[in-house]
Amino acid sequence: MKSMEFEAVIGLEIHIQLLTKSKAFSKDSTEYGALPNTQVSPISLGHPGTLPKHNNEAISMAMKMGLALDCDITRINRYSRKNYFYADLPKGYQITQFDTPLCTNGIVPIRLKSGEEKEIRLTRIHMEEDTGKSMHDQDLTDTLVDYNRAGTPLIEVVTEPDIKTGEEAYAFVSEIRRLVRYLEICDGNMEEGSLRCDANISVMPKGSNVFGTKVEVKNMNSISNVRRAIDFEIQRQIKIIQDGGKVSGETRGFNGLNGSTFSMRKKEEVNDYRYFPEPDLPPTIITDKIINEVKSKMPDLPRHLFKRFTSEYGLSEYDANVLIDDKLSAKYFQELLNHTNNFKAASNWVSVTIRGYLNENALHLSSFPLKPIQIAEIIKLIDNGTINHSIASQKLFPAILESPSASPKEIVEKLNLGTNSDTSFIEEIANIVLSEFPEKVKEYKNGKKGLLGMFVGEVMKRSRGKADPKMANQIIQEKLNS
């Protein structure tokens, strides 16, 4: 067994809190951060005589997710009661979809760091309500329960066991988080619990058709922790088998401090949730008209934008991935292209200059003061030689941020930032530079051509960036080769 090679079999279950203003079956608010037990009502607490009611917005959001992943949409949707007793479940049962999930099948395409592409099949996406939240650190002797979250609408995305590594799981969860943010159905914040991931992991000898004993891992509150937990658990199970032991079926938690998993409870038998049809909710009927209405409200999806940015605009895969990683960045870039055809420059301004400014100042693109047409004007000033990129990014960009109502051209004229293309001006500086570095000139003439950049850089520095860099390059080369 020690020499045997193993492979992992991994399936993920991702719970996604939907961004509705009210709960799945009541009008209680879903606002995050309210005082404990202030967003509850007799309906969400399951008091006798109360009746739940469908939240149509939640159903619409769930359908968006299914349509985005090419799922089949179930036309007649029934709900069931999943019965179990736990302190955070106020009704003693959870309303969920059991035998008629809203979405079935479907594919999630992922891309690994190596560039390899893989498709992860989906089993189902079903709707259900969330539970309350147990708090173990608020009281020295008792566990407290906050029912504010109870009844919040969820969708659960369940994969086939197609995932083989922690890296693939990382890519999958990253794609799901990006997608829910594009669709604006969830904020995707794992730290706040609005997106939660459980992993079912087993290992088996390579080439085997018999799955190993499955272990479920919970409490992974970030995408990187999903990868760490899976990688650790795979190695833990392999070591047990290689040492002659047997993997126990159990639920394990993840310790983010040391990157290990720990046992929470054994799975000695299959849970009997005694599912039966929810008697207080009528079936939800999905028609072609409803599906078309949902489709009409869906944005361009990341994979479609990636294809457009690379095939139509000629961007590299790296540049395209940076842009589509955030919906607002992709949108800003596309609006920028309404005013310029310099795709590469537009990409660099959004992904490098603008993003750098936002990160440095802890801002979000939604609060960025400059309109795409202003950035397009800066690009035009660079392209026609009025200013160079260095001046544009280091002087013009900060200046226009201070006066966002002004045009870039006005600021260039006001601050005298325009490029100096006067040949005599550049030649004078070039002569000074070459006279100060005679040894470097000799090295260049002896074949060290890489020094050209140093000479041009000196000219640009001494001209305070005002020299035309193309002309400076040409003049320096002519003088060095004469």
ZINORQUI-V330662 format. One record per residue. N is the residue number from 0. PHI is phi as a letter, one per 30 degrees, with the letter a starting at -180 (999 if undefined). OMEGA is omega in whole degrees, 0 to 359 (999 if undefined). Layout:
n=(N,N)
phi=(PHI,PHI)
omega=(OMEGA,OMEGA)
This chain:
n=(0,1,2,3,4,5,6,7,8,9,10,11,12,13,14,15,16,17,18,19,20,21,22,23,24,25,26,27,28,29,30,31,32,33,34,35,36,37,38,39,40,41,42,43,44,45,46,47,48,49,50,51,52,53,54,55,56,57,58,59,60,61,62,63,64,65,66,67,68,69,70,71,72,73,74,75,76,77,78,79,80,81,82,83,84,85,86,87,88,89,90,91,92,93,94,95,96,97,98,99,100,101,102,103,104,105,106,107,108,109,110,111,112,113,114,115,116,117,118,119,120,121,122,123,124,125,126,127,128,129,130,131,132,133,134,135,136,137,138,139,140,141,142,143,144,145,146,147,148,149,150,151,152,153,154,155,156,157,158,159,160,161,162,163,164,165,166,167,168,169,170,171,172,173,174,175,176,177,178,179,180,181,182,183,184,185,186,187,188,189,190,191,192,193,194,195,196,197,198,199,200,201,202,203,204,205,206,207,208,209,210,211,212,213,214,215,216,217,218,219,220,221,222,223,224,225,226,227,228,229,230,231,232,233,234,235,236,237,238,239,240,241,242,243,244,245,246,247,248,249,250,251,252,253,254,255,256,257,258,259,260,261,262,263,264,265,266,267,268,269,270,271,272,273,274,275,276,277,278,279,280,281,282,283,284,285,286,287,288,289,290,291,292,293,294,295,296,297,298,299,300,301,302,303,304,305,306,307,308,309,310,311,312,313,314,315,316,317,318,319,320,321,322,323,324,325,326,327,328,329,330,331,332,333,334,335,336,337,338,339,340,341,342,343,344,345,346,347,348,349,350,351,352,353,354,355,356,357,358,359,360,361,362,363,364,365,366,367,368,369,370,371,372,373,374,375,376,377,378,379,380,381,382,383,384,385,386,387,388,389,390,391,392,393,394,395,396,397,398,399,400,401,402,403,404,405,406,407,408,409,410,411,412,413,414,415,416,417,418,419,420,421,422,423,424,425,426,427,428,429,430,431,432,433,434,435,436,437,438,439,440,441,442,443,444,445,446,447,448,449,450,451,452,453,454,455,456,457,458,459,460,461,462,463,464,465,466,467,468,469,470,471,472,473,474,475,476,477,478,479,480,481)
phi=(999,d,d,d,c,c,b,c,b,b,b,c,b,c,c,b,d,d,d,d,d,b,d,d,b,a,c,e,d,c,e,d,j,d,d,e,h,c,c,b,a,e,d,d,c,i,d,e,i,d,b,d,b,d,c,d,d,d,d,d,d,d,d,e,d,d,d,d,c,h,d,d,c,d,d,c,c,c,c,b,c,c,c,a,c,a,d,d,c,d,d,i,a,c,d,b,c,c,c,b,d,e,b,b,h,j,b,c,d,b,b,d,e,d,j,d,c,b,c,c,d,c,d,a,b,b,c,a,c,d,c,d,b,d,c,c,c,c,b,d,c,b,c,c,b,c,c,e,d,d,j,d,d,b,b,c,c,c,c,d,d,c,d,c,b,d,d,d,d,e,d,d,d,d,d,d,d,d,d,d,d,d,d,h,c,a,d,i,d,d,d,c,i,d,b,b,b,c,c,c,b,b,b,a,e,e,i,d,c,c,d,d,d,d,b,c,c,b,i,c,c,a,d,d,d,d,d,d,d,d,e,d,d,d,d,d,d,d,d,e,d,d,d,j,c,b,d,d,d,a,c,b,c,c,c,d,d,c,i,c,c,b,d,c,a,d,c,d,a,d,d,c,d,h,e,a,e,d,d,c,b,d,d,c,c,c,c,e,d,d,d,d,d,d,e,d,c,d,d,d,c,e,d,d,d,e,d,d,d,d,d,d,c,i,d,d,d,d,d,d,d,d,d,d,d,b,e,d,d,d,d,d,d,d,d,d,d,d,b,a,c,d,d,d,d,d,d,d,d,d,d,c,d,d,d,d,d,d,d,d,c,h,c,c,e,d,c,d,d,c,d,e,d,d,d,d,d,d,d,d,d,d,d,c,i,d,b,c,d,d,d,d,d,c,b,d,e,d,d,d,d,d,b,d,d,d,c,e,d,d,d,e,d,d,c,h,c,d,d,c,c,d,d,d,d,d,d,d,d,d,d,d,d,d,d,d,b,d,d,d,d,d,d,d,d,d,j,d,d,d,d,e,d,d,d,d,d,d,d,d,d,d,c,h,i,d,d,d,d,d,d,d,d,d,d,d,d,d,d,d,c,d)
omega=(184,182,183,176,183,172,181,173,189,171,182,171,183,177,185,176,182,185,174,179,180,187,188,187,177,181,180,179,176,183,183,172,179,178,183,173,177,181,181,179,177,180,182,177,174,179,180,177,180,182,177,178,182,172,185,179,178,179,179,179,179,178,177,180,180,180,179,182,176,179,169,182,178,187,178,185,176,180,181,172,176,190,170,182,172,188,184,180,191,183,186,174,179,175,185,172,183,185,176,177,183,183,177,182,182,184,171,177,178,178,181,182,180,185,180,178,181,177,177,182,176,173,186,166,180,181,175,178,180,176,172,183,176,180,186,186,182,183,184,187,187,170,180,182,175,183,180,183,183,180,177,183,179,159,177,179,184,181,164,181,185,186,186,185,175,179,179,178,178,180,181,182,177,180,178,180,179,183,181,177,175,182,181,177,179,178,175,183,180,182,180,177,180,171,184,185,171,182,173,191,170,176,178,177,179,180,181,175,183,180,175,180,185,174,178,180,181,174,177,191,173,181,179,178,174,180,182,182,181,180,179,185,177,181,179,182,179,181,179,181,180,179,177,181,178,178,180,173,185,171,182,175,180,177,183,182,181,175,182,173,180,184,176,177,180,174,185,178,181,179,177,183,177,178,168,185,176,186,186,180,176,176,174,182,180,180,176,180,179,180,180,177,178,179,183,182,183,179,169,182,183,183,177,178,179,180,180,183,182,185,182,185,176,178,175,178,179,181,180,180,178,182,185,181,180,184,182,178,179,180,180,179,181,176,178,181,173,185,178,175,178,187,183,179,179,178,181,180,180,189,185,188,183,180,178,178,181,180,181,183,179,181,176,182,180,180,179,190,185,179,179,182,178,177,178,179,176,179,180,179,177,184,181,173,179,175,174,186,181,178,182,184,186,184,182,182,177,182,182,175,178,178,188,179,181,176,179,181,179,182,177,180,182,183,180,183,185,180,177,180,179,184,183,178,182,180,180,179,180,179,179,181,183,180,182,182,183,180,179,177,180,179,179,182,177,173,181,188,181,180,180,180,179,180,180,179,178,178,180,181,184,176,183,176,186,179,175,186,178,180,178,179,182,182,179,180,181,182,181,182,181,999)
